[in-house]
């Protein structure tokens, strides 16, 4: 069973795919395959960022209960 990649691993692979596609040295079928993989990686990164954002937006009150945290502008 394949282990789940970290956010950083997904991001590096996504950057590699973008560079590969930008270089233009990939045939159409391979480009479509790599683009599809890139979209899956982008979604995985987005999901992890959203999850992390939700966790960061909660802080512990003095009594230990979770409280929503919002930045005041």
PyMOL commands that place a pseudoatom at each C-alpha (Angstrom):
pseudoatom trace, name=CA, resn=UNK, resi=1, chain=A, elem=C, hetatm=0, pos=[0.000, 0.000, 0.000]
pseudoatom trace, name=CA, resn=UNK, resi=2, chain=A, elem=C, hetatm=0, pos=[1.324, 3.423, -0.985]
pseudoatom trace, name=CA, resn=UNK, resi=3, chain=A, elem=C, hetatm=0, pos=[1.847, 5.885, 1.864]
pseudoatom trace, name=CA, resn=UNK, resi=4, chain=A, elem=C, hetatm=0, pos=[0.122, 9.231, 1.653]
pseudoatom trace, name=CA, resn=UNK, resi=5, chain=A, elem=C, hetatm=0, pos=[2.452, 11.968, 0.462]
pseudoatom trace, name=CA, resn=UNK, resi=6, chain=A, elem=C, hetatm=0, pos=[3.023, 15.051, 2.552]
pseudoatom trace, name=CA, resn=UNK, resi=7, chain=A, elem=C, hetatm=0, pos=[1.905, 18.490, 1.449]
pseudoatom trace, name=CA, resn=UNK, resi=8, chain=A, elem=C, hetatm=0, pos=[5.506, 19.356, 0.624]
pseudoatom trace, name=CA, resn=UNK, resi=9, chain=A, elem=C, hetatm=0, pos=[5.993, 16.199, -1.457]
pseudoatom trace, name=CA, resn=UNK, resi=10, chain=A, elem=C, hetatm=0, pos=[2.803, 16.934, -3.399]
pseudoatom trace, name=CA, resn=UNK, resi=11, chain=A, elem=C, hetatm=0, pos=[3.879, 20.520, -3.971]
pseudoatom trace, name=CA, resn=UNK, resi=12, chain=A, elem=C, hetatm=0, pos=[7.330, 19.495, -5.273]
pseudoatom trace, name=CA, resn=UNK, resi=13, chain=A, elem=C, hetatm=0, pos=[5.761, 16.960, -7.652]
pseudoatom trace, name=CA, resn=UNK, resi=14, chain=A, elem=C, hetatm=0, pos=[3.235, 19.566, -8.815]
pseudoatom trace, name=CA, resn=UNK, resi=15, chain=A, elem=C, hetatm=0, pos=[6.059, 22.034, -9.520]
pseudoatom trace, name=CA, resn=UNK, resi=16, chain=A, elem=C, hetatm=0, pos=[7.954, 19.341, -11.448]
pseudoatom trace, name=CA, resn=UNK, resi=17, chain=A, elem=C, hetatm=0, pos=[4.918, 18.613, -13.613]
pseudoatom trace, name=CA, resn=UNK, resi=18, chain=A, elem=C, hetatm=0, pos=[4.398, 22.311, -14.338]
pseudoatom trace, name=CA, resn=UNK, resi=19, chain=A, elem=C, hetatm=0, pos=[8.037, 22.682, -15.401]
pseudoatom trace, name=CA, resn=UNK, resi=20, chain=A, elem=C, hetatm=0, pos=[7.759, 19.568, -17.573]
pseudoatom trace, name=CA, resn=UNK, resi=21, chain=A, elem=C, hetatm=0, pos=[4.616, 20.847, -19.288]
pseudoatom trace, name=CA, resn=UNK, resi=22, chain=A, elem=C, hetatm=0, pos=[6.019, 24.363, -19.718]
pseudoatom trace, name=CA, resn=UNK, resi=23, chain=A, elem=C, hetatm=0, pos=[9.119, 22.929, -21.419]
pseudoatom trace, name=CA, resn=UNK, resi=24, chain=A, elem=C, hetatm=0, pos=[6.847, 21.501, -24.102]
pseudoatom trace, name=CA, resn=UNK, resi=25, chain=A, elem=C, hetatm=0, pos=[8.879, 18.312, -24.564]
pseudoatom trace, name=CA, resn=UNK, resi=26, chain=A, elem=C, hetatm=0, pos=[5.955, 16.000, -23.782]
pseudoatom trace, name=CA, resn=UNK, resi=27, chain=A, elem=C, hetatm=0, pos=[3.716, 14.362, -26.384]
pseudoatom trace, name=CA, resn=UNK, resi=28, chain=A, elem=C, hetatm=0, pos=[-0.016, 15.105, -26.186]
pseudoatom trace, name=CA, resn=UNK, resi=29, chain=A, elem=C, hetatm=0, pos=[-1.073, 11.858, -24.494]
pseudoatom trace, name=CA, resn=UNK, resi=30, chain=A, elem=C, hetatm=0, pos=[1.643, 12.209, -21.842]
pseudoatom trace, name=CA, resn=UNK, resi=31, chain=A, elem=C, hetatm=0, pos=[0.786, 15.910, -21.370]
pseudoatom trace, name=CA, resn=UNK, resi=32, chain=A, elem=C, hetatm=0, pos=[-2.863, 15.041, -20.728]
pseudoatom trace, name=CA, resn=UNK, resi=33, chain=A, elem=C, hetatm=0, pos=[-1.821, 12.351, -18.252]
pseudoatom trace, name=CA, resn=UNK, resi=34, chain=A, elem=C, hetatm=0, pos=[0.562, 14.709, -16.436]
pseudoatom trace, name=CA, resn=UNK, resi=35, chain=A, elem=C, hetatm=0, pos=[-2.041, 17.519, -16.417]
pseudoatom trace, name=CA, resn=UNK, resi=36, chain=A, elem=C, hetatm=0, pos=[-4.576, 15.158, -14.844]
pseudoatom trace, name=CA, resn=UNK, resi=37, chain=A, elem=C, hetatm=0, pos=[-2.032, 14.153, -12.217]
pseudoatom trace, name=CA, resn=UNK, resi=38, chain=A, elem=C, hetatm=0, pos=[-1.249, 17.819, -11.562]
pseudoatom trace, name=CA, resn=UNK, resi=39, chain=A, elem=C, hetatm=0, pos=[-4.932, 18.593, -10.969]
pseudoatom trace, name=CA, resn=UNK, resi=40, chain=A, elem=C, hetatm=0, pos=[-5.166, 15.746, -8.430]
pseudoatom trace, name=CA, resn=UNK, resi=41, chain=A, elem=C, hetatm=0, pos=[-2.053, 17.042, -6.663]
pseudoatom trace, name=CA, resn=UNK, resi=42, chain=A, elem=C, hetatm=0, pos=[-3.415, 20.603, -6.652]
pseudoatom trace, name=CA, resn=UNK, resi=43, chain=A, elem=C, hetatm=0, pos=[-6.660, 19.380, -5.077]
pseudoatom trace, name=CA, resn=UNK, resi=44, chain=A, elem=C, hetatm=0, pos=[-4.750, 17.365, -2.452]
pseudoatom trace, name=CA, resn=UNK, resi=45, chain=A, elem=C, hetatm=0, pos=[-2.668, 20.452, -1.596]
pseudoatom trace, name=CA, resn=UNK, resi=46, chain=A, elem=C, hetatm=0, pos=[-5.768, 22.634, -1.425]
pseudoatom trace, name=CA, resn=UNK, resi=47, chain=A, elem=C, hetatm=0, pos=[-7.559, 20.140, 0.827]
pseudoatom trace, name=CA, resn=UNK, resi=48, chain=A, elem=C, hetatm=0, pos=[-4.584, 19.980, 3.199]
pseudoatom trace, name=CA, resn=UNK, resi=49, chain=A, elem=C, hetatm=0, pos=[-4.325, 23.782, 3.315]
pseudoatom trace, name=CA, resn=UNK, resi=50, chain=A, elem=C, hetatm=0, pos=[-8.043, 24.091, 4.053]
pseudoatom trace, name=CA, resn=UNK, resi=51, chain=A, elem=C, hetatm=0, pos=[-7.750, 21.513, 6.820]
pseudoatom trace, name=CA, resn=UNK, resi=52, chain=A, elem=C, hetatm=0, pos=[-4.746, 23.288, 8.312]
pseudoatom trace, name=CA, resn=UNK, resi=53, chain=A, elem=C, hetatm=0, pos=[-6.551, 26.626, 8.110]
pseudoatom trace, name=CA, resn=UNK, resi=54, chain=A, elem=C, hetatm=0, pos=[-9.505, 25.204, 10.022]
pseudoatom trace, name=CA, resn=UNK, resi=55, chain=A, elem=C, hetatm=0, pos=[-7.198, 23.874, 12.737]
pseudoatom trace, name=CA, resn=UNK, resi=56, chain=A, elem=C, hetatm=0, pos=[-5.284, 27.152, 13.005]
pseudoatom trace, name=CA, resn=UNK, resi=57, chain=A, elem=C, hetatm=0, pos=[-8.532, 29.110, 13.220]
pseudoatom trace, name=CA, resn=UNK, resi=58, chain=A, elem=C, hetatm=0, pos=[-9.361, 27.382, 16.500]
pseudoatom trace, name=CA, resn=UNK, resi=59, chain=A, elem=C, hetatm=0, pos=[-7.516, 28.270, 19.661]
pseudoatom trace, name=CA, resn=UNK, resi=60, chain=A, elem=C, hetatm=0, pos=[-7.883, 27.008, 23.192]
pseudoatom trace, name=CA, resn=UNK, resi=61, chain=A, elem=C, hetatm=0, pos=[-9.659, 29.172, 25.696]
pseudoatom trace, name=CA, resn=UNK, resi=62, chain=A, elem=C, hetatm=0, pos=[-8.227, 29.239, 29.198]
pseudoatom trace, name=CA, resn=UNK, resi=63, chain=A, elem=C, hetatm=0, pos=[-10.723, 26.569, 30.269]
pseudoatom trace, name=CA, resn=UNK, resi=64, chain=A, elem=C, hetatm=0, pos=[-9.634, 24.272, 27.421]
pseudoatom trace, name=CA, resn=UNK, resi=65, chain=A, elem=C, hetatm=0, pos=[-12.658, 24.706, 25.166]
pseudoatom trace, name=CA, resn=UNK, resi=66, chain=A, elem=C, hetatm=0, pos=[-12.077, 25.403, 21.498]
pseudoatom trace, name=CA, resn=UNK, resi=67, chain=A, elem=C, hetatm=0, pos=[-12.897, 28.874, 20.263]
pseudoatom trace, name=CA, resn=UNK, resi=68, chain=A, elem=C, hetatm=0, pos=[-13.064, 30.179, 16.707]
pseudoatom trace, name=CA, resn=UNK, resi=69, chain=A, elem=C, hetatm=0, pos=[-10.233, 32.571, 16.004]
pseudoatom trace, name=CA, resn=UNK, resi=70, chain=A, elem=C, hetatm=0, pos=[-10.643, 35.439, 13.583]
pseudoatom trace, name=CA, resn=UNK, resi=71, chain=A, elem=C, hetatm=0, pos=[-8.092, 38.067, 12.635]
pseudoatom trace, name=CA, resn=UNK, resi=72, chain=A, elem=C, hetatm=0, pos=[-9.324, 41.564, 13.227]
pseudoatom trace, name=CA, resn=UNK, resi=73, chain=A, elem=C, hetatm=0, pos=[-8.452, 43.974, 10.441]
for i in range(1, 73): cmd.bond("trace and resi %d" % i, "trace and resi %d" % (i + 1))
show_as sticks, trace
zoom trace
